[in-house]
Protein backbone atom coordinates (compact mmCIF):
# COMPACT_ATOMS: atom_id res chain seq x y z
CA UNK A 1 0.00 0.00 0.00
CA UNK A 2 1.32 3.43 -0.91
CA UNK A 3 1.99 5.88 1.90
CA UNK A 4 1.02 9.36 0.69
CA UNK A 5 1.52 12.65 2.50
CA UNK A 6 -0.37 15.74 1.27
CA UNK A 7 1.91 18.77 1.48
CA UNK A 8 0.79 22.33 2.20
CA UNK A 9 -0.99 23.78 -0.81
CA UNK A 10 1.36 26.76 -0.74
CA UNK A 11 4.24 24.49 -1.71
CA UNK A 12 5.52 25.03 -5.20
CA UNK A 13 7.57 22.93 -7.57
CA UNK A 14 8.77 23.48 -11.09
CA UNK A 15 6.68 21.67 -13.70
CA UNK A 16 7.65 20.61 -17.18
CA UNK A 17 11.41 20.40 -16.72
CA UNK A 18 12.79 18.27 -19.54
CA UNK A 19 16.53 18.62 -19.09
CA UNK A 20 18.00 17.54 -15.77
CA UNK A 21 21.69 17.06 -15.16
CA UNK A 22 22.53 13.89 -13.23
CA UNK A 23 25.31 14.05 -10.70
CA UNK A 24 26.91 10.67 -11.49
CA UNK A 25 30.49 11.54 -10.98
CA UNK A 26 32.47 8.99 -9.06
CA UNK A 27 33.57 9.37 -5.44
CA UNK A 28 36.44 11.63 -4.51
CA UNK A 29 39.89 10.33 -5.30
CA UNK A 30 41.51 11.40 -2.07
CA UNK A 31 43.22 14.53 -0.84
CA UNK A 32 45.44 16.05 -3.51
CA UNK A 33 47.36 19.27 -4.10
CA UNK A 34 45.07 21.93 -5.55
CA UNK A 35 46.54 23.99 -8.42
CA UNK A 36 43.73 26.50 -8.96
CA UNK A 37 44.51 30.00 -7.69
CA UNK A 38 41.62 32.16 -6.47
CA UNK A 39 42.24 35.83 -5.71
CA UNK A 40 39.73 38.63 -5.08
CA UNK A 41 36.80 36.79 -6.61
CA UNK A 42 38.67 35.70 -9.74
CA UNK A 43 40.78 32.68 -10.54
CA UNK A 44 43.77 31.85 -12.65
CA UNK A 45 43.14 28.80 -14.87
CA UNK A 46 45.65 25.97 -14.74
CA UNK A 47 47.78 25.86 -17.90
CA UNK A 48 47.70 22.24 -19.10
CA UNK A 49 49.00 20.51 -22.20
CA UNK A 50 47.67 17.22 -23.54
CA UNK A 51 50.27 15.19 -25.39
CA UNK A 52 49.35 13.01 -28.36
CA UNK A 53 48.06 9.74 -26.95
CA UNK A 54 50.03 6.63 -27.85
CA UNK A 55 49.36 2.89 -27.71
CA UNK A 56 48.41 -0.13 -29.75
CA UNK A 57 44.82 0.93 -30.48
CA UNK A 58 43.99 2.25 -33.93
CA UNK A 59 45.15 5.84 -34.53
CA UNK A 60 41.64 7.17 -35.20
CA UNK A 61 40.43 6.02 -31.76
CA UNK A 62 43.53 7.43 -30.09
CA UNK A 63 43.02 10.84 -31.73
CA UNK A 64 39.32 10.93 -30.87
CA UNK A 65 40.02 10.04 -27.25
CA UNK A 66 42.49 12.90 -26.91
CA UNK A 67 39.97 15.30 -28.46
CA UNK A 68 37.30 14.23 -25.96
CA UNK A 69 39.64 14.83 -23.02
CA UNK A 70 40.65 18.25 -24.36
CA UNK A 71 37.02 19.28 -24.86
CA UNK A 72 36.09 18.11 -21.35
CA UNK A 73 38.93 20.06 -19.77
CA UNK A 74 38.02 23.16 -21.77
CA UNK A 75 34.31 22.90 -20.89
CA UNK A 76 35.15 22.63 -17.18
CA UNK A 77 36.33 26.25 -17.19
CA UNK A 78 39.28 25.48 -14.91
CA UNK A 79 42.00 25.06 -17.52
CA UNK A 80 43.88 26.94 -20.19
CA UNK A 81 44.79 24.47 -22.92
CA UNK A 82 48.39 24.80 -24.04
CA UNK A 83 48.52 22.57 -27.10
CA UNK A 84 51.57 20.38 -26.75
CA UNK A 85 53.21 22.51 -24.06
CA UNK A 86 54.79 25.22 -26.19
CA UNK A 87 53.70 28.07 -23.90
CA UNK A 88 54.90 27.02 -20.48
CA UNK A 89 52.15 24.69 -19.27
CA UNK A 90 52.16 23.87 -15.55
CA UNK A 91 51.10 20.25 -16.07
CA UNK A 92 50.99 17.75 -18.92
CA UNK A 93 48.62 14.85 -19.50
CA UNK A 94 49.70 11.86 -21.58
CA UNK A 95 48.05 8.52 -22.27
CA UNK A 96 48.41 5.08 -23.82
CA UNK A 97 45.36 3.37 -25.31
CA UNK A 98 45.26 -0.40 -25.78
CA UNK A 99 42.73 -3.15 -26.43
CA UNK A 100 42.87 -5.76 -23.66
CA UNK A 101 40.50 -8.70 -23.34
CA UNK A 102 37.93 -7.13 -25.62
CA UNK A 103 37.95 -3.86 -23.65
CA UNK A 104 39.60 -0.51 -24.16
CA UNK A 105 42.23 0.32 -21.58
CA UNK A 106 43.69 3.79 -21.12
CA UNK A 107 46.72 4.43 -18.92
CA UNK A 108 46.74 8.15 -18.16
CA UNK A 109 49.66 10.02 -16.61
CA UNK A 110 49.59 13.55 -15.27
CA UNK A 111 52.96 15.21 -14.67
CA UNK A 112 53.93 18.55 -13.21
CA UNK A 113 56.16 20.74 -15.39
CA UNK A 114 59.01 21.38 -15.56
CA UNK A 115 60.72 18.25 -14.31
CA UNK A 116 57.82 15.88 -15.01
CA UNK A 117 57.12 15.07 -11.37
CA UNK A 118 54.30 12.49 -11.44
CA UNK A 119 50.97 13.73 -10.06
CA UNK A 120 49.06 10.56 -10.86
CA UNK A 121 49.03 7.49 -13.05
CA UNK A 122 45.68 5.75 -13.44
CA UNK A 123 44.22 3.06 -15.69
CA UNK A 124 40.66 3.31 -16.97
CA UNK A 125 38.71 0.59 -18.79
CA UNK A 126 35.52 0.62 -20.85
CA UNK A 127 33.73 -1.43 -23.48
CA UNK A 128 34.97 -1.00 -27.03
CA UNK A 129 31.85 1.01 -27.88
CA UNK A 130 32.42 3.40 -24.94
CA UNK A 131 35.53 5.23 -26.08
CA UNK A 132 34.15 8.62 -25.07
CA UNK A 133 33.53 7.34 -21.54
CA UNK A 134 37.27 6.79 -21.13
CA UNK A 135 37.85 10.42 -22.03
CA UNK A 136 35.22 11.61 -19.56
CA UNK A 137 36.71 9.47 -16.77
CA UNK A 138 40.17 10.83 -17.47
CA UNK A 139 39.06 14.47 -17.52
CA UNK A 140 37.18 14.05 -14.23
CA UNK A 141 40.28 12.53 -12.63
CA UNK A 142 42.34 15.54 -13.74
CA UNK A 143 39.77 17.95 -12.30
CA UNK A 144 39.69 16.03 -9.02
CA UNK A 145 43.46 15.97 -8.60
CA UNK A 146 44.21 19.53 -9.71
CA UNK A 147 41.12 21.46 -8.62
CA UNK A 148 39.96 19.37 -5.67
CA UNK A 149 36.32 18.91 -6.73
CA UNK A 150 34.40 16.23 -8.61
CA UNK A 151 34.29 16.78 -12.36
CA UNK A 152 31.06 16.70 -14.35
CA UNK A 153 32.23 15.02 -17.56
CA UNK A 154 30.62 11.69 -16.62
CA UNK A 155 27.27 13.38 -15.96
CA UNK A 156 24.30 12.59 -18.17
CA UNK A 157 21.19 14.49 -19.21
CA UNK A 158 17.70 12.97 -19.29
CA UNK A 159 15.40 14.56 -21.85
CA UNK A 160 12.26 14.07 -23.91
CA UNK A 161 12.31 14.07 -27.72
CA UNK A 162 9.71 13.39 -30.38
CA UNK A 163 10.27 10.01 -32.01
CA UNK A 164 8.03 8.13 -34.44
CA UNK A 165 4.87 9.87 -33.31
CA UNK A 166 5.55 9.72 -29.59
CA UNK A 167 7.55 11.65 -27.02
CA UNK A 168 10.20 9.28 -25.71
CA UNK A 169 12.72 9.40 -22.88
CA UNK A 170 16.39 9.62 -23.83
CA UNK A 171 19.69 10.15 -22.04
CA UNK A 172 22.89 11.64 -23.42
CA UNK A 173 26.31 12.63 -22.20
CA UNK A 174 26.66 16.12 -20.79
CA UNK A 175 28.32 17.27 -24.04
CA UNK A 176 25.38 16.18 -26.19
CA UNK A 177 27.00 12.99 -27.48
CA UNK A 178 26.04 9.35 -26.94
CA UNK A 179 22.25 9.72 -27.05
CA UNK A 180 20.37 6.55 -26.01
CA UNK A 181 16.61 5.94 -26.17
CA UNK A 182 15.17 4.48 -22.94
CA UNK A 183 11.43 4.24 -23.66
CA UNK A 184 9.74 2.80 -26.74
CA UNK A 185 6.10 3.31 -25.76
CA UNK A 186 4.95 5.28 -28.80
CA UNK A 187 3.06 7.61 -26.47
CA UNK A 188 3.72 10.74 -24.41
CA UNK A 189 6.41 10.72 -21.72
CA UNK A 190 7.20 13.84 -19.66
CA UNK A 191 9.17 15.36 -16.76
CA UNK A 192 12.15 13.03 -16.27
CA UNK A 193 13.86 13.34 -12.88
CA UNK A 194 17.10 11.59 -11.85
CA UNK A 195 17.44 9.96 -8.45
CA UNK A 196 20.30 11.50 -6.45
CA UNK A 197 22.54 8.46 -7.03
CA UNK A 198 21.86 8.41 -10.78
CA UNK A 199 20.50 4.85 -10.73
CA UNK A 200 16.84 5.65 -11.52
CA UNK A 201 14.75 8.08 -13.52
CA UNK A 202 11.19 8.94 -12.48
CA UNK A 203 8.90 10.34 -15.16
CA UNK A 204 5.29 10.81 -16.23
CA UNK A 205 3.95 8.53 -18.97
CA UNK A 206 0.66 8.02 -20.78
CA UNK A 207 1.57 4.36 -21.34
CA UNK A 208 -1.84 3.17 -20.06
CA UNK A 209 -3.75 6.19 -21.35
CA UNK A 210 -3.60 8.19 -18.11
CA UNK A 211 -0.71 10.38 -16.93
CA UNK A 212 0.92 8.04 -14.38
CA UNK A 213 4.28 8.08 -12.60
CA UNK A 214 6.90 5.48 -13.57
CA UNK A 215 10.49 4.81 -12.68
CA UNK A 216 13.20 3.28 -14.83
CA UNK A 217 16.17 1.45 -13.33
CA UNK A 218 19.46 1.98 -15.14
CA UNK A 219 20.99 0.50 -17.11
CA UNK A 220 18.50 -1.44 -19.17
CA UNK A 221 15.49 -1.64 -16.86
CA UNK A 222 11.84 -1.62 -17.88
CA UNK A 223 9.39 1.08 -16.71
CA UNK A 224 7.78 0.33 -13.32
CA UNK A 225 4.56 2.15 -12.45
CA UNK A 226 4.68 3.92 -9.07
CA UNK A 227 1.49 6.01 -8.99
CA UNK A 228 -1.69 5.54 -11.03
CA UNK A 229 -4.44 7.49 -9.26
CA UNK A 230 -7.47 8.89 -11.04
CA UNK A 231 -6.64 12.19 -12.67
CA UNK A 232 -3.19 13.70 -12.92
CA UNK A 233 -0.06 11.94 -11.68
CA UNK A 234 2.81 14.20 -12.71
CA UNK A 235 6.02 16.16 -12.00
CA UNK A 236 7.98 13.65 -9.89
CA UNK A 237 10.92 14.96 -7.84
CA UNK A 238 13.19 12.83 -5.65
CA UNK A 239 14.02 13.62 -2.03
CA UNK A 240 17.73 14.25 -1.36
CA UNK A 241 18.18 10.71 0.02
CA UNK A 242 16.37 9.13 -2.95
CA UNK A 243 13.86 7.32 -0.74
CA UNK A 244 10.74 9.36 -1.48
CA UNK A 245 9.10 11.19 -4.37
CA UNK A 246 7.23 14.47 -4.39
CA UNK A 247 4.56 14.46 -7.10
CA UNK A 248 1.42 16.26 -8.20
CA UNK A 249 -1.87 14.34 -7.89
CA UNK A 250 -5.43 15.44 -8.65
CA UNK A 251 -7.08 12.32 -7.22
CA UNK A 252 -9.28 14.41 -4.87
CA UNK A 253 -10.15 17.10 -7.38
CA UNK A 254 -7.60 19.89 -7.33
CA UNK A 255 -3.95 19.20 -8.22
CA UNK A 256 -1.94 19.07 -4.99
CA UNK A 257 1.57 18.03 -4.01
CA UNK A 258 2.08 14.70 -2.25
CA UNK A 259 4.98 12.68 -0.92
CA UNK A 260 5.12 9.07 -2.07
C-alpha positions in Angstrom: 0.0 0.0 0.0 1.3 3.4 -0.9 2.0 5.9 1.9 1.0 9.4 0.7 1.5 12.7 2.5 -0.4 15.7 1.3 1.9 18.8 1.5 0.8 22.3 2.2 -1.0 23.8 -0.8 1.4 26.8 -0.7 4.2 24.5 -1.7 5.5 25.0 -5.2 7.6 22.9 -7.6 8.8 23.5 -11.1 6.7 21.7 -13.7 7.7 20.6 -17.2 11.4 20.4 -16.7 12.8 18.3 -19.5 16.5 18.6 -19.1 18.0 17.5 -15.8 21.7 17.1 -15.2 22.5 13.9 -13.2 25.3 14.0 -10.7 26.9 10.7 -11.5 30.5 11.5 -11.0 32.5 9.0 -9.1 33.6 9.4 -5.4 36.4 11.6 -4.5 39.9 10.3 -5.3 41.5 11.4 -2.1 43.2 14.5 -0.8 45.4 16.1 -3.5 47.4 19.3 -4.1 45.1 21.9 -5.5 46.5 24.0 -8.4 43.7 26.5 -9.0 44.5 30.0 -7.7 41.6 32.2 -6.5 42.2 35.8 -5.7 39.7 38.6 -5.1 36.8 36.8 -6.6 38.7 35.7 -9.7 40.8 32.7 -10.5 43.8 31.8 -12.7 43.1 28.8 -14.9 45.6 26.0 -14.7 47.8 25.9 -17.9 47.7 22.2 -19.1 49.0 20.5 -22.2 47.7 17.2 -23.5 50.3 15.2 -25.4 49.4 13.0 -28.4 48.1 9.7 -27.0 50.0 6.6 -27.9 49.4 2.9 -27.7 48.4 -0.1 -29.8 44.8 0.9 -30.5 44.0 2.2 -33.9 45.1 5.8 -34.5 41.6 7.2 -35.2 40.4 6.0 -31.8 43.5 7.4 -30.1 43.0 10.8 -31.7 39.3 10.9 -30.9 40.0 10.0 -27.2 42.5 12.9 -26.9 40.0 15.3 -28.5 37.3 14.2 -26.0 39.6 14.8 -23.0 40.7 18.3 -24.4 37.0 19.3 -24.9 36.1 18.1 -21.3 38.9 20.1 -19.8 38.0 23.2 -21.8 34.3 22.9 -20.9 35.1 22.6 -17.2 36.3 26.3 -17.2 39.3 25.5 -14.9 42.0 25.1 -17.5 43.9 26.9 -20.2 44.8 24.5 -22.9 48.4 24.8 -24.0 48.5 22.6 -27.1 51.6 20.4 -26.8 53.2 22.5 -24.1 54.8 25.2 -26.2 53.7 28.1 -23.9 54.9 27.0 -20.5 52.1 24.7 -19.3 52.2 23.9 -15.5 51.1 20.2 -16.1 51.0 17.8 -18.9 48.6 14.8 -19.5 49.7 11.9 -21.6 48.1 8.5 -22.3 48.4 5.1 -23.8 45.4 3.4 -25.3 45.3 -0.4 -25.8 42.7 -3.2 -26.4 42.9 -5.8 -23.7 40.5 -8.7 -23.3 37.9 -7.1 -25.6 38.0 -3.9 -23.7 39.6 -0.5 -24.2 42.2 0.3 -21.6 43.7 3.8 -21.1 46.7 4.4 -18.9 46.7 8.2 -18.2 49.7 10.0 -16.6 49.6 13.6 -15.3 53.0 15.2 -14.7 53.9 18.6 -13.2 56.2 20.7 -15.4 59.0 21.4 -15.6 60.7 18.3 -14.3 57.8 15.9 -15.0 57.1 15.1 -11.4 54.3 12.5 -11.4 51.0 13.7 -10.1 49.1 10.6 -10.9 49.0 7.5 -13.0 45.7 5.8 -13.4 44.2 3.1 -15.7 40.7 3.3 -17.0 38.7 0.6 -18.8 35.5 0.6 -20.8 33.7 -1.4 -23.5 35.0 -1.0 -27.0 31.9 1.0 -27.9 32.4 3.4 -24.9 35.5 5.2 -26.1 34.2 8.6 -25.1 33.5 7.3 -21.5 37.3 6.8 -21.1 37.8 10.4 -22.0 35.2 11.6 -19.6 36.7 9.5 -16.8 40.2 10.8 -17.5 39.1 14.5 -17.5 37.2 14.0 -14.2 40.3 12.5 -12.6 42.3 15.5 -13.7 39.8 18.0 -12.3 39.7 16.0 -9.0 43.5 16.0 -8.6 44.2 19.5 -9.7 41.1 21.5 -8.6 40.0 19.4 -5.7 36.3 18.9 -6.7 34.4 16.2 -8.6 34.3 16.8 -12.4 31.1 16.7 -14.4 32.2 15.0 -17.6 30.6 11.7 -16.6 27.3 13.4 -16.0 24.3 12.6 -18.2 21.2 14.5 -19.2 17.7 13.0 -19.3 15.4 14.6 -21.9 12.3 14.1 -23.9 12.3 14.1 -27.7 9.7 13.4 -30.4 10.3 10.0 -32.0 8.0 8.1 -34.4 4.9 9.9 -33.3 5.6 9.7 -29.6 7.5 11.7 -27.0 10.2 9.3 -25.7 12.7 9.4 -22.9 16.4 9.6 -23.8 19.7 10.2 -22.0 22.9 11.6 -23.4 26.3 12.6 -22.2 26.7 16.1 -20.8 28.3 17.3 -24.0 25.4 16.2 -26.2 27.0 13.0 -27.5 26.0 9.3 -26.9 22.3 9.7 -27.0 20.4 6.6 -26.0 16.6 5.9 -26.2 15.2 4.5 -22.9 11.4 4.2 -23.7 9.7 2.8 -26.7 6.1 3.3 -25.8 4.9 5.3 -28.8 3.1 7.6 -26.5 3.7 10.7 -24.4 6.4 10.7 -21.7 7.2 13.8 -19.7 9.2 15.4 -16.8 12.2 13.0 -16.3 13.9 13.3 -12.9 17.1 11.6 -11.8 17.4 10.0 -8.5 20.3 11.5 -6.4 22.5 8.5 -7.0 21.9 8.4 -10.8 20.5 4.8 -10.7 16.8 5.7 -11.5 14.7 8.1 -13.5 11.2 8.9 -12.5 8.9 10.3 -15.2 5.3 10.8 -16.2 3.9 8.5 -19.0 0.7 8.0 -20.8 1.6 4.4 -21.3 -1.8 3.2 -20.1 -3.8 6.2 -21.4 -3.6 8.2 -18.1 -0.7 10.4 -16.9 0.9 8.0 -14.4 4.3 8.1 -12.6 6.9 5.5 -13.6 10.5 4.8 -12.7 13.2 3.3 -14.8 16.2 1.5 -13.3 19.5 2.0 -15.1 21.0 0.5 -17.1 18.5 -1.4 -19.2 15.5 -1.6 -16.9 11.8 -1.6 -17.9 9.4 1.1 -16.7 7.8 0.3 -13.3 4.6 2.2 -12.5 4.7 3.9 -9.1 1.5 6.0 -9.0 -1.7 5.5 -11.0 -4.4 7.5 -9.3 -7.5 8.9 -11.0 -6.6 12.2 -12.7 -3.2 13.7 -12.9 -0.1 11.9 -11.7 2.8 14.2 -12.7 6.0 16.2 -12.0 8.0 13.7 -9.9 10.9 15.0 -7.8 13.2 12.8 -5.6 14.0 13.6 -2.0 17.7 14.2 -1.4 18.2 10.7 0.0 16.4 9.1 -3.0 13.9 7.3 -0.7 10.7 9.4 -1.5 9.1 11.2 -4.4 7.2 14.5 -4.4 4.6 14.5 -7.1 1.4 16.3 -8.2 -1.9 14.3 -7.9 -5.4 15.4 -8.6 -7.1 12.3 -7.2 -9.3 14.4 -4.9 -10.2 17.1 -7.4 -7.6 19.9 -7.3 -4.0 19.2 -8.2 -1.9 19.1 -5.0 1.6 18.0 -4.0 2.1 14.7 -2.3 5.0 12.7 -0.9 5.1 9.1 -2.1 
